[in-house]
Amino acid sequence: MEQTTARQRGRSRTIAILYLVMASILWSLGGVMIKGVEGTPLAIAGVRSVFASILFLAFIRKPKFTLSRDQVLCAIAYAATVILFVTANKMTAAANVILLQYTAPIYVALFGFLILKERTTGMDWVIIFVVVGGMALFFADDLDTRGLWGNILSVIDGITYAAVILLMRKQKDEGSLDAILLGNIFTAVIGLPFAVQSPPSGSDLISLVIMGVFQLGLPYLLFALAIKSVSALDAALIPVIEPILNPIWVFLLMGEVPGKWALLGGTIVFAAITFRCLYTAAKSKKEGIAESS
């Protein structure tokens, strides 16, 4: 029985990791698409969340808005995250936004035990700083010292994103999907008045529909399903491959070859995350064998 349970946990974790990778691929389209849409950040975030909400409603069908403290805080943190991300992208370089947002694993590691009783090991801290260092190398050629307020908003975005991860993980058995739906509703309510004042053009509306469904709604749906079977730190670290995928899209679509620092940084990030996934899987398998013996 113990072996079966351990095997099921391992299978669930593998599927969850695949979901996180799929979510990262879809999220990676965000920076480029946001830059190409005209309008105020709040209007863009609001309209995008309308279509994300529709997708979540279609999946959940009967949401349970308990309005518990954790659900409301998670929804507020989510709304802040998506609004800050769009706003920062309009105010500073996309590389700055992504690098500063993905300081989130540091906050998850710092507060994971306090909120979730999930311990961060010495190995975890090594992986975190290797990943952050790899990302710094990756963006070495693209970082911009201008756009101070955009950079400040990006730092705050990293904190709110970490809060979303921690609070979703805390509600993994109670309805993290409902909390994200509520967060999209909050975002839509905040942003739609700005969209009414300055309606998007036909082409921008199509882009917002695509972003709402495929770049925001679907990846967060996958993320919510995955977070049931992985730790909060896994959920923070594995999606770090998102920014590494951006130049891959540029290379495939435009033939632009990434620089040597980007290649080195991307390799470091991929290697560190892959090592942690394999190490954690091997450790879990070993513990499962020990439990069954």
SVG drawing of the C-alpha trace seen along z (x, -y; Angstrom):
<svg xmlns="http://www.w3.org/2000/svg" viewBox="-22 -58 51 62">
<polyline fill="none" stroke="black" stroke-width="0.4" points="0.0,0.0 2.8,-2.4 4.6,-1.7 1.4,-2.4 0.9,-5.7 4.5,-6.7 4.2,-5.8 1.0,-7.8 2.6,-10.8 5.5,-10.6 3.2,-10.4 1.1,-13.3 4.3,-15.4 5.5,-14.5 2.2,-15.7 2.3,-18.8 5.8,-19.7 4.6,-19.2 1.7,-21.6 4.1,-24.2 6.3,-23.9 3.2,-24.3 2.2,-27.3 5.6,-28.8 5.5,-28.4 2.2,-30.3 3.3,-33.0 6.4,-33.6 4.3,-35.3 3.2,-38.1 5.9,-40.7 5.9,-40.9 2.2,-40.9 1.6,-43.6 4.2,-45.8 2.2,-45.6 -1.2,-46.6 -2.2,-50.3 -4.0,-51.6 -3.5,-52.3 -2.1,-49.4 -5.2,-49.2 -7.4,-49.0 -5.2,-46.2 -5.2,-44.3 -8.9,-44.7 -10.0,-43.5 -7.5,-40.6 -8.9,-39.5 -12.4,-39.5 -11.6,-36.8 -9.5,-34.9 -12.5,-35.0 -14.7,-33.5 -12.3,-30.6 -12.1,-30.0 -15.9,-30.1 -16.3,-27.6 -13.9,-25.2 -15.1,-25.6 -18.8,-26.0 -19.9,-26.5 -17.3,-28.6 -17.3,-28.8 -16.6,-32.3 -16.2,-31.7 -14.5,-35.1 -12.2,-33.6 -9.2,-35.6 -6.9,-33.4 -9.1,-33.5 -9.6,-37.3 -5.8,-37.9 -4.9,-35.6 -7.3,-37.4 -6.0,-40.8 -2.4,-39.6 -3.2,-38.1 -4.9,-41.3 -1.9,-43.3 0.4,-41.0 -1.2,-41.1 -1.8,-44.9 1.8,-45.6 3.2,-43.3 1.3,-45.2 2.1,-48.6 5.8,-47.9 6.1,-46.5 4.8,-49.9 7.3,-51.8 10.6,-49.9 12.4,-47.2 10.6,-43.8 13.9,-42.2 13.9,-44.3 10.3,-43.4 10.8,-39.6 14.1,-39.5 12.7,-41.5 9.4,-39.6 11.3,-36.3 12.9,-37.2 9.7,-35.6 11.4,-32.3 13.5,-34.1 10.3,-35.4 8.7,-32.0 11.8,-30.4 11.8,-33.0 8.2,-32.7 7.3,-29.1 7.8,-27.6 6.0,-30.4 2.9,-30.1 3.0,-26.5 5.4,-24.7 7.4,-23.8 11.1,-23.8 13.7,-25.3 16.9,-23.3 20.5,-24.4 20.4,-22.8 17.2,-24.9 19.0,-28.1 22.0,-27.2 19.6,-26.5 17.7,-29.8 20.9,-31.9 22.3,-29.9 19.0,-30.5 18.9,-34.2 22.6,-34.5 21.8,-32.7 19.0,-35.1 21.2,-38.1 23.6,-36.7 20.8,-36.0 19.6,-39.5 23.0,-41.2 22.7,-42.7 19.1,-43.8 18.8,-45.4 18.1,-49.1 18.8,-51.5 16.1,-53.9 12.5,-53.6 13.0,-53.8 9.3,-53.6 8.8,-50.6 11.7,-48.8 10.2,-49.6 6.8,-48.3 8.6,-45.1 10.1,-44.6 6.7,-44.9 5.3,-42.5 7.8,-39.9 6.6,-40.2 2.9,-39.9 3.6,-37.0 5.3,-35.2 2.2,-35.9 -0.1,-34.4 2.1,-31.2 2.1,-30.8 -1.7,-31.5 -2.6,-29.2 -0.5,-26.4 -2.2,-27.0 -5.6,-26.6 -4.6,-23.7 -7.4,-21.5 -10.0,-24.2 -10.2,-25.9 -7.2,-27.9 -9.0,-28.1 -11.8,-30.0 -9.3,-32.5 -7.7,-33.1 -11.2,-33.6 -12.0,-36.1 -8.7,-37.8 -9.5,-38.1 -12.9,-39.6 -11.2,-42.1 -8.8,-43.0 -11.7,-43.4 -13.7,-45.6 -10.7,-47.9 -9.6,-48.0 -12.8,-48.1 -13.7,-51.7 -10.4,-52.7 -11.2,-50.5 -14.6,-52.2 -12.9,-55.6 -10.5,-54.5 -11.9,-51.4 -9.3,-49.1 -9.2,-48.9 -10.4,-45.8 -6.8,-44.3 -6.0,-45.2 -9.2,-43.5 -8.3,-40.3 -4.8,-40.4 -6.5,-40.9 -8.8,-38.0 -5.8,-35.8 -3.9,-37.0 -6.8,-36.6 -7.5,-33.0 -4.1,-31.6 -1.5,-33.8 -3.2,-34.4 -6.3,-32.2 -5.0,-28.8 -1.5,-29.0 -3.0,-30.0 -5.5,-27.2 -2.6,-24.8 -0.7,-26.4 -3.6,-26.0 -3.9,-22.3 -0.1,-21.8 0.3,-23.4 -1.7,-20.6 1.2,-18.2 4.3,-20.3 5.8,-22.5 5.5,-26.3 9.2,-26.5 8.8,-24.2 5.9,-26.3 8.1,-29.4 11.3,-27.9 10.1,-25.8 8.3,-28.7 11.6,-30.7 12.1,-29.0 9.5,-31.5 11.8,-34.4 14.4,-32.0 11.8,-31.1 11.4,-34.7 14.5,-34.8 13.6,-31.3 10.4,-32.8 12.4,-35.7 14.9,-33.2 12.2,-31.0 10.1,-33.9 12.7,-36.4 16.0,-34.5 17.7,-36.6 20.4,-34.6 20.7,-35.2 24.1,-36.6 26.7,-34.5 25.7,-35.8 22.1,-34.9 23.0,-31.4 25.2,-30.9 22.6,-32.3 19.8,-30.2 21.9,-27.1 22.6,-27.7 18.9,-28.3 17.8,-25.2 20.5,-23.0 19.8,-24.2 16.0,-23.7 16.5,-20.3 18.9,-19.2 16.5,-20.2 13.6,-18.3 15.7,-15.2 17.2,-15.5 13.8,-16.0 12.3,-13.1 15.1,-10.7 14.8,-11.8 11.1,-11.2 11.5,-7.8 14.1,-6.9 11.8,-8.0 9.0,-6.0 11.1,-2.9 12.2,-3.5 8.5,-3.9 7.5,-0.6 10.4,1.4"/>
</svg>
